Amino acid sequence: MNKPLGKKCPCGGGKYAKCCEPFHLGKALPRTPEELMRSRYSAYARGLADYVATSWHPSTLPKNFSLDDNPQWLQLQLIATGTHGNRGYVHFKAYFQIDDDIGVMEEQSHFVREDGRWYYLEGEVQD
Ligand SMILES: [Zn+2]
């Protein structure tokens, strides 16, 4: 008999309910830049604009942020991550699809922790 195991998390970390969903529902806070990065990727993949916006540091959040031109996100690949005090980074590649075209974005994202909570600060796209 087939037994459903639940939805897969877009970030590739296993079951959604045990991976990024608690963050998206506000039941838990990411403890590391990597967890925040994964949850933000999953939020992009699931079209959760509010989560993307609230996990973005207010000082760098674009005005009128929306996911209107959000591509279809296919896969997240983490390359490196590190934390130093209240600063952290994640180097990653994210694969996406627009119509029939597949693309990849490679970025080094920077994170900052304030009052025990991690925020996305800014990213450098790598060519
Ligand atoms: Zn996840």
Backbone and ligand atoms as CSV (ligand in chain L), in Angstrom:
chain,resi,resn,atom,element,x,y,z
A,1,MET,N,N,0.831,-1.190,0.000
A,1,MET,CA,C,0.000,0.000,0.000
A,1,MET,C,C,0.874,1.252,0.000
A,2,ASN,N,N,0.445,2.225,-0.749
A,2,ASN,CA,C,1.185,3.485,-0.758
A,2,ASN,C,C,0.781,4.345,0.422
A,3,LYS,N,N,1.779,4.853,1.083
A,3,LYS,CA,C,1.489,5.707,2.220
A,3,LYS,C,C,2.023,7.109,1.942
A,4,PRO,N,N,1.155,8.116,1.861
A,4,PRO,CA,C,1.654,9.463,1.607
A,4,PRO,C,C,2.493,9.955,2.789
A,5,LEU,N,N,3.615,10.552,2.479
A,5,LEU,CA,C,4.516,11.027,3.539
A,5,LEU,C,C,4.463,12.532,3.706
A,6,GLY,N,N,3.640,13.183,2.921
A,6,GLY,CA,C,3.531,14.634,3.050
A,6,GLY,C,C,4.293,15.360,1.967
A,7,LYS,N,N,4.075,16.657,1.912
A,7,LYS,CA,C,4.682,17.490,0.879
A,7,LYS,C,C,6.183,17.604,1.066
A,8,LYS,N,N,6.859,17.665,-0.062
A,8,LYS,CA,C,8.310,17.829,-0.088
A,8,LYS,C,C,8.633,19.316,0.066
A,9,CYS,N,N,9.663,19.625,0.824
A,9,CYS,CA,C,10.037,21.032,0.954
A,9,CYS,C,C,10.771,21.499,-0.304
A,10,PRO,N,N,10.408,22.677,-0.839
A,10,PRO,CA,C,11.081,23.166,-2.048
A,10,PRO,C,C,12.600,23.301,-1.891
A,11,CYS,N,N,13.076,23.531,-0.657
A,11,CYS,CA,C,14.518,23.750,-0.466
A,11,CYS,C,C,15.323,22.466,-0.548
A,12,GLY,N,N,14.646,21.317,-0.574
A,12,GLY,CA,C,15.361,20.051,-0.674
A,12,GLY,C,C,15.723,19.465,0.673
A,13,GLY,N,N,15.205,20.023,1.746
A,13,GLY,CA,C,15.572,19.579,3.089
A,13,GLY,C,C,14.675,18.494,3.663
A,14,GLY,N,N,13.850,17.881,2.847
A,14,GLY,CA,C,12.985,16.805,3.342
A,14,GLY,C,C,11.530,17.215,3.324
A,15,LYS,N,N,10.789,16.744,4.326
A,15,LYS,CA,C,9.360,17.030,4.379
A,15,LYS,C,C,9.110,18.493,4.725
A,16,TYR,N,N,8.211,19.114,3.985
A,16,TYR,CA,C,7.905,20.536,4.209
A,16,TYR,C,C,7.483,20.791,5.654
A,17,ALA,N,N,6.644,19.914,6.193
A,17,ALA,CA,C,6.127,20.125,7.551
A,17,ALA,C,C,7.233,20.096,8.607
A,18,LYS,N,N,8.350,19.431,8.284
A,18,LYS,CA,C,9.446,19.346,9.251
A,18,LYS,C,C,10.624,20.208,8.835
A,19,CYS,N,N,10.455,20.956,7.739
A,19,CYS,CA,C,11.580,21.757,7.237
A,19,CYS,C,C,11.201,23.233,7.330
A,20,CYS,N,N,10.754,23.813,6.239
A,20,CYS,CA,C,10.528,25.262,6.235
A,20,CYS,C,C,9.122,25.685,6.653
A,21,GLU,N,N,8.172,24.755,6.690
A,21,GLU,CA,C,6.800,25.169,7.002
A,21,GLU,C,C,6.656,25.838,8.376
A,22,PRO,N,N,7.296,25.311,9.441
A,22,PRO,CA,C,7.157,25.983,10.750
A,22,PRO,C,C,7.625,27.441,10.716
A,23,PHE,N,N,8.630,27.731,9.893
A,23,PHE,CA,C,9.100,29.121,9.758
A,23,PHE,C,C,8.039,29.947,9.022
A,24,HIS,N,N,7.489,29.367,7.947
A,24,HIS,CA,C,6.487,30.091,7.154
A,24,HIS,C,C,5.233,30.369,7.967
A,25,LEU,N,N,4.912,29.458,8.888
A,25,LEU,CA,C,3.714,29.630,9.713
A,25,LEU,C,C,3.980,30.485,10.949
A,26,GLY,N,N,5.226,30.873,11.140
A,26,GLY,CA,C,5.569,31.683,12.301
A,26,GLY,C,C,5.641,30.889,13.600
A,27,LYS,N,N,5.766,29.558,13.484
A,27,LYS,CA,C,5.834,28.716,14.688
A,27,LYS,C,C,7.255,28.564,15.202
A,28,ALA,N,N,8.208,28.920,14.367
A,28,ALA,CA,C,9.615,28.830,14.771
A,28,ALA,C,C,10.389,29.892,14.003
A,29,LEU,N,N,11.551,30.244,14.536
A,29,LEU,CA,C,12.428,31.191,13.850
A,29,LEU,C,C,13.687,30.461,13.405
A,30,PRO,N,N,14.171,30.748,12.196
A,30,PRO,CA,C,15.424,30.130,11.750
A,30,PRO,C,C,16.562,30.461,12.718
A,31,ARG,N,N,17.364,29.446,13.048
A,31,ARG,CA,C,18.447,29.649,14.025
A,31,ARG,C,C,19.777,29.990,13.381
A,32,THR,N,N,19.846,29.775,12.067
A,32,THR,CA,C,21.106,30.029,11.364
A,32,THR,C,C,20.805,30.730,10.034
A,33,PRO,N,N,21.817,31.393,9.462
A,33,PRO,CA,C,21.628,31.978,8.130
A,33,PRO,C,C,21.186,30.912,7.114
A,34,GLU,N,N,21.718,29.690,7.253
A,34,GLU,CA,C,21.328,28.642,6.299
A,34,GLU,C,C,19.839,28.329,6.395
A,35,GLU,N,N,19.322,28.197,7.612
A,35,GLU,CA,C,17.889,27.923,7.760
A,35,GLU,C,C,17.054,29.065,7.200
A,36,LEU,N,N,17.504,30.295,7.437
A,36,LEU,CA,C,16.752,31.441,6.911
A,36,LEU,C,C,16.793,31.450,5.386
A,37,MET,N,N,17.986,31.193,4.843
A,37,MET,CA,C,18.132,31.156,3.381
A,37,MET,C,C,17.211,30.103,2.777
A,38,ARG,N,N,17.216,28.908,3.363
A,38,ARG,CA,C,16.360,27.831,2.855
A,38,ARG,C,C,14.885,28.238,2.926
A,39,SER,N,N,14.495,28.829,4.054
A,39,SER,CA,C,13.082,29.179,4.221
A,39,SER,C,C,12.681,30.302,3.264
A,40,ARG,N,N,13.626,31.199,2.962
A,40,ARG,CA,C,13.313,32.263,2.000
A,40,ARG,C,C,13.205,31.703,0.588
A,41,TYR,N,N,14.104,30.781,0.240
A,41,TYR,CA,C,14.005,30.140,-1.074
A,41,TYR,C,C,12.649,29.424,-1.199
A,42,SER,N,N,12.290,28.667,-0.158
A,42,SER,CA,C,11.014,27.938,-0.185
A,42,SER,C,C,9.835,28.900,-0.270
A,43,ALA,N,N,9.958,30.055,0.358
A,43,ALA,CA,C,8.894,31.052,0.303
A,43,ALA,C,C,8.766,31.617,-1.120
A,44,TYR,N,N,9.915,31.870,-1.773
A,44,TYR,CA,C,9.865,32.289,-3.177
A,44,TYR,C,C,9.179,31.199,-4.004
A,45,ALA,N,N,9.593,29.944,-3.761
A,45,ALA,CA,C,9.068,28.827,-4.560
A,45,ALA,C,C,7.563,28.659,-4.359
A,46,ARG,N,N,7.076,28.984,-3.167
A,46,ARG,CA,C,5.654,28.815,-2.874
A,46,ARG,C,C,4.865,30.125,-2.993
A,47,GLY,N,N,5.547,31.189,-3.407
A,47,GLY,CA,C,4.865,32.468,-3.619
A,47,GLY,C,C,4.431,33.164,-2.341
A,48,LEU,N,N,5.189,32.958,-1.258
A,48,LEU,CA,C,4.834,33.555,0.036
A,48,LEU,C,C,5.531,34.905,0.195
A,49,ALA,N,N,4.978,35.919,-0.462
A,49,ALA,CA,C,5.626,37.233,-0.496
A,49,ALA,C,C,5.776,37.830,0.905
A,50,ASP,N,N,4.784,37.626,1.766
A,50,ASP,CA,C,4.856,38.206,3.113
A,50,ASP,C,C,6.060,37.662,3.879
A,51,TYR,N,N,6.307,36.366,3.728
A,51,TYR,CA,C,7.437,35.783,4.449
A,51,TYR,C,C,8.762,36.327,3.912
A,52,VAL,N,N,8.853,36.449,2.598
A,52,VAL,CA,C,10.078,37.002,2.007
A,52,VAL,C,C,10.300,38.416,2.536
A,53,ALA,N,N,9.230,39.201,2.604
A,53,ALA,CA,C,9.360,40.597,3.036
A,53,ALA,C,C,9.712,40.697,4.527
A,54,THR,N,N,9.075,39.891,5.372
A,54,THR,CA,C,9.327,40.048,6.812
A,54,THR,C,C,10.677,39.457,7.228
A,55,SER,N,N,11.267,38.602,6.391
A,55,SER,CA,C,12.591,38.071,6.728
A,55,SER,C,C,13.702,38.905,6.096
A,56,TRP,N,N,13.320,39.986,5.456
A,56,TRP,CA,C,14.253,40.913,4.800
A,56,TRP,C,C,14.503,42.063,5.771
A,57,HIS,N,N,15.747,42.451,5.975
A,57,HIS,CA,C,16.007,43.548,6.896
A,57,HIS,C,C,15.334,44.828,6.375
A,58,PRO,N,N,14.604,45.543,7.258
A,58,PRO,CA,C,13.841,46.719,6.787
A,58,PRO,C,C,14.707,47.759,6.075
A,59,SER,N,N,16.000,47.818,6.430
A,59,SER,CA,C,16.859,48.845,5.827
A,59,SER,C,C,17.147,48.578,4.352
A,60,THR,N,N,16.986,47.339,3.898
A,60,THR,CA,C,17.311,47.024,2.496
A,60,THR,C,C,16.125,46.437,1.727
A,61,LEU,N,N,14.981,46.309,2.384
A,61,LEU,CA,C,13.793,45.780,1.691
A,61,LEU,C,C,13.358,46.748,0.589
A,62,PRO,N,N,13.263,46.276,-0.652
A,62,PRO,CA,C,12.852,47.181,-1.736
A,62,PRO,C,C,11.451,47.736,-1.487
A,63,LYS,N,N,11.279,48.993,-1.856
A,63,LYS,CA,C,9.944,49.594,-1.747
A,63,LYS,C,C,8.990,48.870,-2.686
A,64,ASN,N,N,7.758,48.709,-2.289
A,64,ASN,CA,C,6.738,48.048,-3.102
A,64,ASN,C,C,7.155,46.635,-3.511
A,65,PHE,N,N,7.842,45.924,-2.602
A,65,PHE,CA,C,8.276,44.564,-2.906
A,65,PHE,C,C,7.074,43.681,-3.252
A,66,SER,N,N,7.220,42.895,-4.308
A,66,SER,CA,C,6.188,41.907,-4.634
A,66,SER,C,C,6.842,40.734,-5.359
A,67,LEU,N,N,6.094,39.648,-5.497
A,67,LEU,CA,C,6.599,38.487,-6.237
A,67,LEU,C,C,5.909,38.376,-7.593
A,68,ASP,N,N,5.472,39.527,-8.128
A,68,ASP,CA,C,4.715,39.493,-9.379
A,68,ASP,C,C,5.486,38.877,-10.541
A,69,ASP,N,N,6.798,39.147,-10.612
A,69,ASP,CA,C,7.550,38.550,-11.720
A,69,ASP,C,C,8.448,37.406,-11.226
A,70,ASN,N,N,7.961,36.714,-10.224
A,70,ASN,CA,C,8.670,35.577,-9.655
A,70,ASN,C,C,8.703,34.424,-10.661
A,71,PRO,N,N,9.893,33.908,-11.001
A,71,PRO,CA,C,9.917,32.743,-11.893
A,71,PRO,C,C,9.494,31.476,-11.131
A,72,GLN,N,N,9.446,30.376,-11.826
A,72,GLN,CA,C,9.201,29.095,-11.158
A,72,GLN,C,C,10.542,28.566,-10.650
A,73,TRP,N,N,10.660,28.391,-9.336
A,73,TRP,CA,C,11.931,27.954,-8.760
A,73,TRP,C,C,11.997,26.440,-8.747
A,74,LEU,N,N,13.122,25.911,-9.244
A,74,LEU,CA,C,13.237,24.462,-9.441
A,74,LEU,C,C,14.073,23.779,-8.381
A,75,GLN,N,N,15.187,24.421,-7.998
A,75,GLN,CA,C,16.105,23.734,-7.094
A,75,GLN,C,C,17.073,24.707,-6.437
A,76,LEU,N,N,17.377,24.417,-5.193
A,76,LEU,CA,C,18.362,25.202,-4.446
A,76,LEU,C,C,19.602,24.346,-4.216
A,77,GLN,N,N,20.760,24.952,-4.441
A,77,GLN,CA,C,22.021,24.247,-4.201
A,77,GLN,C,C,22.899,25.139,-3.320
A,78,LEU,N,N,23.190,24.672,-2.114
A,78,LEU,CA,C,24.034,25.450,-1.213
A,78,LEU,C,C,25.491,25.128,-1.494
A,79,ILE,N,N,26.306,26.173,-1.554
A,79,ILE,CA,C,27.729,25.977,-1.851
A,79,ILE,C,C,28.557,26.181,-0.592
A,80,ALA,N,N,28.250,27.210,0.170
A,80,ALA,CA,C,29.008,27.472,1.395
A,80,ALA,C,C,28.171,28.348,2.312
A,81,THR,N,N,28.417,28.219,3.609
A,81,THR,CA,C,27.718,29.067,4.561
A,81,THR,C,C,28.606,29.253,5.778
A,82,GLY,N,N,28.448,30.376,6.439
A,82,GLY,CA,C,29.255,30.623,7.624
A,82,GLY,C,C,28.631,31.709,8.484
A,83,THR,N,N,28.994,31.685,9.767
A,83,THR,CA,C,28.474,32.664,10.719
A,83,THR,C,C,29.646,33.220,11.512
A,84,HIS,N,N,29.605,34.517,11.755
A,84,HIS,CA,C,30.603,35.165,12.601
A,84,HIS,C,C,29.851,36.162,13.466
A,85,GLY,N,N,29.586,35.778,14.715
A,85,GLY,CA,C,28.815,36.647,15.594
A,85,GLY,C,C,27.417,36.845,15.036
A,86,ASN,N,N,27.042,38.107,14.873
A,86,ASN,CA,C,25.705,38.423,14.381
A,86,ASN,C,C,25.666,38.641,12.869
A,87,ARG,N,N,26.697,38.168,12.197
A,87,ARG,CA,C,26.731,38.260,10.738
A,87,ARG,C,C,26.864,36.871,10.161
A,88,GLY,N,N,26.299,36.661,8.997
A,88,GLY,CA,C,26.438,35.360,8.356
A,88,GLY,C,C,26.287,35.486,6.858
A,89,TYR,N,N,26.689,34.459,6.157
A,89,TYR,CA,C,26.544,34.470,4.703
A,89,TYR,C,C,26.157,33.082,4.219
A,90,VAL,N,N,25.542,33.059,3.053
A,90,VAL,CA,C,25.253,31.806,2.365
A,90,VAL,C,C,25.547,32.027,0.892
A,91,HIS,N,N,26.374,31.155,0.348
A,91,HIS,CA,C,26.676,31.167,-1.087
A,91,HIS,C,C,25.842,30.040,-1.710
A,92,PHE,N,N,25.062,30.363,-2.708
A,92,PHE,CA,C,24.159,29.350,-3.256
A,92,PHE,C,C,23.931,29.549,-4.747
A,93,LYS,N,N,23.377,28.503,-5.345
A,93,LYS,CA,C,22.853,28.590,-6.709
A,93,LYS,C,C,21.387,28.216,-6.646
A,94,ALA,N,N,20.563,28.952,-7.365
A,94,ALA,CA,C,19.138,28.654,-7.423
A,94,ALA,C,C,18.738,28.533,-8.889
A,95,TYR,N,N,18.116,27.400,-9.213
A,95,TYR,CA,C,17.702,27.125,-10.591
A,95,TYR,C,C,16.241,27.494,-10.757
A,96,PHE,N,N,15.949,28.109,-11.882
A,96,PHE,CA,C,14.570,28.554,-12.104
A,96,PHE,C,C,14.176,28.364,-13.555
A,97,GLN,N,N,12.883,28.501,-13.794
A,97,GLN,CA,C,12.350,28.327,-15.133
A,97,GLN,C,C,11.405,29.476,-15.459
A,98,ILE,N,N,11.589,30.058,-16.651
A,98,ILE,CA,C,10.658,31.065,-17.164
A,98,ILE,C,C,10.222,30.577,-18.540
A,99,ASP,N,N,8.954,30.302,-18.687
A,99,ASP,CA,C,8.435,29.660,-19.895
A,99,ASP,C,C,9.231,28.374,-20.140
A,100,ASP,N,N,9.899,28.256,-21.294
A,100,ASP,CA,C,10.648,27.033,-21.580
A,100,ASP,C,C,12.117,27.139,-21.222
A,101,ASP,N,N,12.523,28.291,-20.706
A,101,ASP,CA,C,13.941,28.506,-20.442
A,101,ASP,C,C,14.294,28.223,-18.987
A,102,ILE,N,N,15.427,27.547,-18.813
A,102,ILE,CA,C,15.935,27.274,-17.470
A,102,ILE,C,C,17.114,28.203,-17.213
A,103,GLY,N,N,17.172,28.751,-16.009
A,103,GLY,CA,C,18.274,29.651,-15.671
A,103,GLY,C,C,18.838,29.312,-14.311
A,104,VAL,N,N,19.965,29.906,-14.014
A,104,VAL,CA,C,20.558,29.722,-12.692
A,104,VAL,C,C,21.018,31.075,-12.167
A,105,MET,N,N,20.774,31.297,-10.904
A,105,MET,CA,C,21.239,32.504,-10.249
A,105,MET,C,C,22.225,32.080,-9.173
A,106,GLU,N,N,23.412,32.667,-9.186
A,106,GLU,CA,C,24.393,32.362,-8.148
A,106,GLU,C,C,24.605,33.622,-7.330
A,107,GLU,N,N,24.447,33.491,-6.028
A,107,GLU,CA,C,24.516,34.677,-5.175
A,107,GLU,C,C,25.213,34.364,-3.865
A,108,GLN,N,N,25.894,35.376,-3.364
A,108,GLN,CA,C,26.403,35.334,-1.995
A,108,GLN,C,C,25.504,36.271,-1.190
A,109,SER,N,N,24.689,35.681,-0.316
A,109,SER,CA,C,23.749,36.462,0.477
A,109,SER,C,C,24.340,36.762,1.841
A,110,HIS,N,N,24.047,37.960,2.336
A,110,HIS,CA,C,24.535,38.360,3.650
A,110,HIS,C,C,23.364,38.506,4.614
A,111,PHE,N,N,23.595,38.057,5.836
A,111,PHE,CA,C,22.547,38.042,6.850
A,111,PHE,C,C,23.034,38.738,8.113
A,112,VAL,N,N,22.093,39.304,8.840
A,112,VAL,CA,C,22.427,39.975,10.092
A,112,VAL,C,C,21.431,39.519,11.158
A,113,ARG,N,N,21.920,39.357,12.396
A,113,ARG,CA,C,21.054,38.949,13.492
A,113,ARG,C,C,20.805,40.134,14.413
A,114,GLU,N,N,19.522,40.410,14.649
A,114,GLU,CA,C,19.134,41.497,15.555
A,114,GLU,C,C,18.122,40.957,16.544
A,115,ASP,N,N,18.349,41.202,17.835
A,115,ASP,CA,C,17.459,40.698,18.884
A,115,ASP,C,C,17.194,39.205,18.707
A,116,GLY,N,N,18.239,38.469,18.357
A,116,GLY,CA,C,18.135,37.020,18.256
A,116,GLY,C,C,17.480,36.510,16.984
A,117,ARG,N,N,17.175,37.411,16.076
A,117,ARG,CA,C,16.483,37.001,14.861
A,117,ARG,C,C,17.310,37.336,13.628
A,118,TRP,N,N,17.437,36.339,12.724
A,118,TRP,CA,C,18.212,36.548,11.501
A,118,TRP,C,C,17.367,37.216,10.420
A,119,TYR,N,N,18.023,38.134,9.686
A,119,TYR,CA,C,17.388,38.795,8.549
A,119,TYR,C,C,18.319,38.724,7.341
A,120,TYR,N,N,17.705,38.663,6.172
A,120,TYR,CA,C,18.460,38.821,4.930
A,120,TYR,C,C,18.813,40.295,4.791
A,121,LEU,N,N,20.080,40.577,4.485
A,121,LEU,CA,C,20.508,41.967,4.367
A,121,LEU,C,C,20.688,42.371,2.904
A,122,GLU,N,N,21.542,41.637,2.214
A,122,GLU,CA,C,21.799,41.974,0.814
A,122,GLU,C,C,22.513,40.801,0.155
A,123,GLY,N,N,22.604,40.855,-1.153
A,123,GLY,CA,C,23.268,39.769,-1.871
A,123,GLY,C,C,24.107,40.291,-3.015
A,124,GLU,N,N,25.188,39.579,-3.294
A,124,GLU,CA,C,26.009,39.893,-4.469
A,124,GLU,C,C,25.806,38.770,-5.466
A,125,VAL,N,N,25.293,39.128,-6.622
A,125,VAL,CA,C,25.132,38.130,-7.672
A,125,VAL,C,C,26.510,37.834,-8.256
A,126,GLN,N,N,26.826,36.551,-8.407
A,126,GLN,CA,C,28.126,36.134,-8.934
A,126,GLN,C,C,27.974,35.833,-10.416
A,127,ASP,N,N,28.943,36.316,-11.207
A,127,ASP,CA,C,28.866,36.048,-12.655
A,127,ASP,C,C,29.698,34.837,-13.020
L,1,ZN,ZN,ZN,12.943,23.581,3.571
